[in-house]
Amino acid sequence: DAGITQSPRYKITETGRQVTLMCHQTWSHSYMFWYRQDLGHGLRLIYYSAAADITDKGEVPDGYVVSRSKTENFPLTLESATRSQTSVYFCASRSGGGEKLFFGSGTQLSVL
Amino acid sequence: DQQVKQNSPSLSVQEGRISILNCDYTNSMFDYFLWYKKYPAEGPTFLISISSIKDKNEDGRFTVFLNKSAKHLSLHIVPSQPGDSAVYFCAASAQDTGRRALTFGSGTRLQVQP
């Protein structure tokens, strides 16, 4: 099916572990984004990418790493997970000429 | 420092009445505004948008009003339906940043009572 998919849907990990959240889109959108949703903060931008091999930091990038070797994939890695990274993570994409973002269903991450 | 603010965390209205959700912004470079709707366990979905060259945009039951001088926008839902119960996020972007990303507010949870 066309669209934007995230995996896993739910993830429980321990502090200090590395974990990777996956994001895949089938629209060939040039822009991709990672946001985290926390109560009282809404959606905050972690990283974004304007094209393959081009990434940039958002508002809350510390503790996260991204890569974009292919246009359709934009994985987010927590190198050493901390409890403060417990959150719901949303991947989004948009075309180069538009303003509207299309979101995935999210990954609920718990760091124990 | 939140550049987009939604000061009402929640709102409850009766079915058939008007729902008014408010949003304020501080960055004068924002020139495009969007509203997203989010149901539990789903990603946000686009609802309606407005450019700063307009002060109103309608789409069916949904109308967004923009007051640039007050740096304020509002979303009106008329009439409200139980299916409208969700969290609504206001978002903004700026041309001077190449519209690289949207800046979101903290959201307002709308509950429409049958």
Contacts between the chains, C-beta under 8 A, distances in Angstrom:
chain1	res1	chain2	res2	distance
A	31	B	100	7.8
A	33	B	101	6.0
A	35	B	104	7.5
A	40	B	9	8.0
A	40	B	106	5.9
A	41	B	106	5.9
A	42	B	4	7.9
A	42	B	6	7.5
A	42	B	89	6.1
A	42	B	104	4.6
A	42	B	105	5.3
A	42	B	106	3.9
A	42	B	107	5.1
A	43	B	44	7.2
A	43	B	89	6.4
A	43	B	91	7.9
A	43	B	104	4.0
A	44	B	104	7.5
A	45	B	101	5.1
A	45	B	102	7.9
A	45	B	103	7.5
A	48	B	100	6.3
A	48	B	101	5.2
A	50	B	100	7.1
A	56	B	100	7.4
A	58	B	101	6.4
A	90	B	43	5.6
A	90	B	44	7.1
A	92	B	43	7.7
A	99	B	32	5.3
A	99	B	34	6.9
A	99	B	49	6.9
A	99	B	93	5.6
A	99	B	99	5.6
A	99	B	102	7.6
A	100	B	34	6.8
A	100	B	46	5.1
A	100	B	49	7.0
A	101	B	44	8.0
A	101	B	46	7.4
A	101	B	102	5.9
A	102	B	46	7.5
A	103	B	36	8.0
A	103	B	43	3.3
A	103	B	44	5.0
A	103	B	45	7.1
A	104	B	43	5.3
A	105	B	41	7.4
A	105	B	42	5.8
A	105	B	43	5.0
A	106	B	41	7.5
A	106	B	42	7.5
A	106	B	43	5.5
